[in-house]
Amino acid sequence: MALSKEELVEYIYKLVEGAQGKKQLKAKDIEKLVLKEHPDQPKNDVKFAIKDLIDGGRCVYTYFGGSFIEIPHVEGAAKH
């Protein structure tokens, strides 16, 4: 069964969060991971969920030898 939009956004966020500091994920990597667990999930939904995370500021694109999706880094002075 395909995930709802909200479930998919949270699922992708958790994938990115889990990879933080271990592996950098490209959009295609995320798509493959989602489709491996949820083969009936439309690919377009994955793209829109990533866009939601980027637009909402929960994830950012980084460009170091490729385009990766990561959780924004918190600057030392900005920690609470």
C-alpha positions, 0 to 999 in steps of 0.5 A: 500500500502506498504511503500518504503524502504526509507519511512519505514526507516523514519517511524520507526525512527519517531516511535522510536523518538516519544517513546524516554523518554516515552517507550522503544521499542523492535524490535518486538514492532516496527514490530507490530506497523508498521504492524498495520498501514501498514498490507501489509508491508512485515515483512522482510522489517521492519527488514531490515529497523531497520538494516539500522537505526542501521548500519547508526548510527541513532538508537542504541541497548540498553541492560537494562533488554532486547534489545531495539532500541533507538536514540543515547544519546548525551553526554553533552559535545558533544552538539552543 
